[in-house]
Amino acid sequence: MTKDVIALTPKMPDTWSLVAGLYAGGPDLELTAAADGAVLQLSGPGGRPLVSVEAPVLVQVPGEAGRLLGQDVPVPFWWTEARAATAVPEAERLAGAVCGRLNALLGGTTWPPGAAGTDVVDLDGVTASDTVRPTVDVVTESTAVVLVDRPVVAVTSWLSEIFRVTAAGGRALHIVTPPHVRLSAPARTLLAQAPNRWVVQDPDAGYHDGLSGAVLHWKGGTFAPVLRPTADGTGVEGSVAEAFARTAPAGERQLVVAIRTRLPADERLVLGRALESAWEALTGAAPAGWGTAEPVNLPWSTRQLTDLARDRAPEPSAFVVVGDPGRPAVATMRVTRTSAGVEEDITLTLGFGEDEAIPLDALEGLAGTLVAKHGLVTMLTSLRAARRDLTAPPRLEAPPVPYTFTLGPADVSAIGVGHARRPPLALSPVPLGPAAAPGLHYPLGDALDPEAWPRFRRLTAHLGAV
């Protein structure tokens, strides 16, 4: 298992302060670099890493420490993560000493509270066989396993790199956590993609999948569902963990807006404007910040986002965007260069309390703006009963219910306007944009109407499952 310690400092950890922290284990440790210099590793006897320290990140977006750590820190601040292999207690103390020395020199705080120290850690007697790498805890032919214990599992730069490497090697990524841990919205999206998995270790009941509830066990070098014969003996079936089914009634809701746009690839293109329009329509303000990982560290800028995506082209780019902490909103955005142009795949999720109005009346106007100005291909909006803070607990949550669907002008034209306007349903789509080449906006029912799913399936079947 690994242990994370994070230094949150008002001043930048410069070379000398990092050296002071890294020498917390004495002069005999070996210092090496990994991930193109973005990660420093402290290695003990035999060259096995004890602690990895990521490059400090300047966080300029309010609310990120609170969102991910439950610890409010005024911006700007520097976020420096130290990760220790807890196969030996000395490594955990070493990570705390690294961060504690940074705090002693630069001010600020450490997460978790009380983890920081400044004394030199005695590593005598620690051997290479006592340690595991502080990045991935277990690697098999099929699976990379990482154990995490922090309030919210987020898509940090470290986790993004592990995901990239495991996917490139054809392995699944399994994140194992205690039952009190939650996932950020981007982390939930990542771990919902097969063959990845969120594994919850319940001290009283073993392992289960944090998103599906399936009871799991370690078999053949991976976490797999526990299967048993069916009652009639004709097959096998799994079971759902009792802890997963314990739901706490809540009036909180999430509005999920999934948008796909396609725009011509030219030097005048500015990305992120469709997302910005959606944010403003639904919250009354622009996004607060963007980044390639969590914590989101950069103030919102469509120009800077575009420049980074252009530098990475033709490779795709993935971004995380957040809003003001007073109005929970998180988006993931993937930019892809295709033969047809540049496509943006956006999922914007907004959280609402029991007494907060959800801006459903703004969706038709937003659809019209996206059709007229931002090259809309499709927009699907849905509602779900889920946490206002947009994190996912390892508990049963109802799936989202479709609310509206919008089809852009290009696909309406390809299908045929007459056909697209006459679905086999008791609904009338609203035309958007020019009459000669309209987009169509389809209302699918009342909020959280369970019949919306069959209605949506019939609509997409009629439209050719676009």
N, C-alpha and C positions, 0 to 999 in steps of 0.2 A: 504494500500500500504506500501511497505517497502522501506527504503532508505539505500543504501550501501555507506560506507566510508572505504577507504583502506589506511593503513599506509605502506609506502615503505621505509624501514630503512636499512642502511648499517650494523647496529649491531643487534644482536639477542635481541628481547624483553624478558628480563629475568623476574623472579618472581617479583622483586621490581618495575620495570618499568611498568609491567602489573597492579600491585596493584595501582600504582600512577594513571594510566589511568582509572582504574575501579572505583576509588573513585572520579571521576569527578562529580558524582551525589550526593556527600556527604556521610556521614557515615550511613545513614538510609536505603540505598538500600540493598536488599538481593542478595547475590551472590550464584549461584548454578551452577552445571556442568551437561552437557547433552552429548549424543553421546559418551558414555564411556570416558568422560573427555576431548574430543576433542573440545567441545564448552562450553564457559562460558556465563552465562546469568545473566544480571542485571535486577532485578525485583523490581517493585514499590509497592505501597500499594495494599494489597490483593494478592500479590504473582504472579501477571501477568508480564511476561517478557517485558521489554522495549527495551533492546539492547542485542544482542548475539554477542560474540566475538570468532572467530574461532582460533584454535591453529595456531601460526605463521608457515609459510612455507618458507624454505630456497630455493630460486630460483637461480639456477646455470646455467641456459640456456639463452644465449643472445636473446634479442628480444621479450620476452614474455610480458613484460609490454607494449611495443609498439604495439604488435599484439592485445592485449585484451583491453587496456586502451587508446592507442594513446599517451602514455607518456613514452619516452625513459628513462630507468634507467640502470646504469652500474651494471653488475653482479660481485660478488654475492650480493643479497639483500634479506631482509626478507619481506614477504607479509603477512600482518595481516588485516583481514576483520572484520569490525564492521557493524552489520545490525540492523537498528532501525525500529520500528513500527511507521509510520508517522501519526497514528491516532491523536497523540498530537505532537505539534512542539517541546516540550521539549525533546522527545526521539531522534529526529533527531539531535538536538544540543548536546545531550549527546554522541551520536556516534561520532560526530565531535570532541568533547572534549577528548574522549578516544584516538583517533588517534593523535590529536594535542599534547597531553601530551607525547605520545610515540615519536613523532618527536622532541619535546623539549628536551627530555632526550637522544635520540639516533641519531638525525640528520635525513636526508632524506626528503621525500616529502609525501604529501597526495593527494589521488584522491577521489573526484574531487577537483581541485585547489580551494582554498578558503574555503573548508569545515572545516578545522581544527580550533580548539579553545583550550584554556587551562583553562578558568574560570570554577568554579563550577557552575553546572546547577541547578537552583532552581526548584524543583519538587513539591513544595507545591501546593496543590489543584488538583494534578493528582490522579484520582481514578481508581480502577481496571476496571470499566466499560468503561473507556475512551480508553483502549488499546486493541490491537490485538497482536497475537504472531508475532515476527519478523522473522518467518521462513516460514510459510504458511499463506496466507492472508484469504483464504476462504476454508473451507472443507465441502463438502456435501456427501451424500451417494455414489455418483458416481464419484466425481471429487475433486481434490485438485488444487486450483488456487493460483499462485504466480505472483505478479506484480513486474516487473523489469524495471529499467531505468538506463542503462549503455551503453557505445558504442557498446559492443559486449556481447551477452549472451553466456557464456561458460559453459562447463560441469565442474564446480567447485566441490570440495568435498562436499560442502553444497548441491548443486543441485543433485549430484549423490545420496546422502543419501535420499533426498526427493523422487527421482525417485524410489529408492529401496523400501522405505516404502509404497509409494502409489501403486506400482505394487503388492507388497505383500498383500496389503489390497483390491486388485481388483478395484482400482480407476484409473481414467485417470489423467494425469498431464497436466494442461493448464497454459502456461506461457503467461502473458499479458504484452505487451510493447507499448510504443509510436511508431509512424511510423518511427522515425530516427534510431531505434535500428536494429542491424544486428545479425545474428547467426554465431558462429564459425562452422566449418565443423562437429566436433563431436556433437555439440548441434543440428545442422540441422538433423543429422542422428537420434538422440534420439527423437526429436519432430515429425519426419516423421513417426514414428511407431504408428499406431492406438492402443489405442484410444487417444494418446497424441495429443496436438495441440498447435500451436503458434497463439495466438490471438493478433491482432494489433488493438489498440484503436486509431481511427482517430477522432480528435476533431470535424471535420466537417461532418463526414459520419458514425459514429458509429463503429462497430466492423467487422473485416474480418479476414479470415485465412491467415497468412503470407506466407504459402507455396502453397496454392491452389487458394487463392483469394475469396473463398466462403464468401458471406455476412453472418454474424453470429448474433445471439442474445442470451441472457441469458434465458433459458427455462428449467424448471424441474431440477434445480440445476446443470446445465452444459451449456457450450457454444455449440450451435447447429446451423446448417444452417437454414437460413430463406427460407421457401418453399412457393411457390405460385402455383395456378392452371395453367396448360399448356393452350396454346391458344385454343386447341380443347376440353378442359374440361375433358380429359380422365385420367389425372394424375396430378402430381405436379413436380415442378422443382425449382432449386435454381438459384442464380444469382451471378455474379462476381463483386466485388467492382471496381469502376472506378479508384480509386487510385492504385490498384494492376496492372491494365493493362497499366499504364504509364511506358513505358520502355525507357531507354536512350541507343541509339545505342553505342556499344563499340566493339573494336577489341580484347578485352581480352578473353582468353580461359583457360579452365581447362582440364587436362588429368587425367582421373580416372582409376586406375588399381586395380581391385578386384581379390585377390589371395586366393585360399584355398590350404593348404598343409596338408599332413598326414604323420606322422613319428612314428616309433616304440617308445614305452614308455620304455626307459631304463635310467640308471643313467648317461650315456654319452650324452644324448640329450641336446642340447643348442638351446633355442628358439630365434626367432628374426633374424636368419641368412637369411631367405628368404626375409624378409623386407629389411634388410641391403643390400642384393645383388640388389634388385630392386632400392633402393635409389641411390646406387653407379652407376648403369647402366644408370639411367635417370638424375642424377644431377652431377655426377663426384665426389661425396663426401658421407661420411656416414651420418646417422642422427645425429642431434645435441643433442637431449635430449629425455627423456621418463618420463612417470609418470602414475599414475592411475587417474589423473584428470587434469584440467586446473587451474592455469598456470602449464605448464610442468616444473618440477623443477630439474630433475636429469640428469647429463651428460649421453650420450648414453653408455649403457653397456649391451650386450647380457647376460653376466653371472649374473648380478644382476637381470635382468628381469626374467631369468630362475629360479633363487633362489626364487623369490617372487611367481611366478606361482606354483612352486613345494610346497611351504609352504601352499598355498591355496587349493591345490588339495585335494579331487576330485572336489571341487567347481571350476567353470570357473573363469578366470581372464580377465579383460578388461584393455587395456592400450591406452594411447594417445602418439604419437610420432611426433616430429617436427624437422624441418631442420634449416639451417642457414637462418636468416631473409632476406638475399639478394636473396634467391631462395625460394619463398613461397612453402612449402610442409608440409602437415599434414597427418597423418595416424591414423586410429583406428585399433586395433588388439585385437581379442578375442581368448583366448586359452581354449580349451575344451578337457577334457579326455573322450575318448569313448572306446568302446570295441575293436575298430580297431587300437587304438593308441592315439596319441596326435594330435589334429587338430588346425591349425591356420587359422582364417578368418581375412583377411587383406583388408582394403580399403585405398589405397594411392592416394591422390589428389595433383596435382601440378598445380601451376598457372603460366601463361605466358602472357606477354604484347603483344601489337599489332606487335611490331617489333622483338619479340623474337622467335627463332626457337623451335618448339616442337620436342623432340627427338624420332620421330616415327620410325626411322630406327633402333633404339636400342631395339625395342620390341621383335623381333624374337630372337635375341641373349639372351635377358633376359629370354624368355620362355625356351630356350635351357638350360640355367644355372639352372633354377628352376626344370626342368625335371631331369637333370643329378645329382643334388646335394641336392635338398631340398624337395623331395617327393611331387611334384606338383600334385594336383587333377584337378583344373581348374584355368584358368586365363582369365578374360574378361577385355579388355581395351576399353575405350570409351572417346569421346571428347564432350565438351559442351561449348557454348558461355556463359561465366560467369566471375565473378570478379577475377582478378589476386591475390588479397589478400585472396582468398578462403572463404570469409565471404558471407553469404546469406542475401540480403536485402528483405524486404517484397514487392517484385515486380515480375512480370512475367519473368521467365527465361526459355529458351528452355531446354527440357530434353536432357540428354546425348545421343549421337549417337554411337552405337557399332562400333569398328574399327577392333579388332582382337579377336579371341577366341582360347584358347589352352586347349586341353584335355590331362590329364596325362596318363602315360602308363597303370596303373591299369584299368582305365575305358575303354581305347581303347581295351585292351585285353578282358574285359568283354563283350563289344559290338561286338567285332570281328574286326580285323584290316581291312579286305577287305570291310566290310560294312562301317566302319568309314571313310575309304579313298574315298568313292564314294557318297558324298552327292548329292542330286538332285539340284545342283547349278552349275553355271559356275565359279567354283573356284577349285583350287587344293591345298589341305592341304600340309604343309611342315612337313616331318617326323623329329622328334627330338630324340636324344638319340640312344640306341642300335637298330639295324635293327630288331632283334628278338623280342623286346618289346618297340616299339617306342611310344612317345607321338606325338600328331598331332596339328599343328598350322594352324588355318584357317584365312586368310585375309578376311575381310567382305566388303571392298570397300574403297573409298577415304574418307579422313577426312570430317566429317559432311555431308556425303552422306545420304539423307533421305531414300533411299531404303535399307539402312543397317539393319533397324529394321525388315522388312519382311524377309530379307535374314537370319538374325539371328534366327528368329522364325522357319523358315523352317529347318535350320540346327539343332536346338535343338530338333525339332520334329523327325527328322531323327535319331538323336543320342539317342532318348528316353528321352528327356528333362533332361539330366544329369546336 
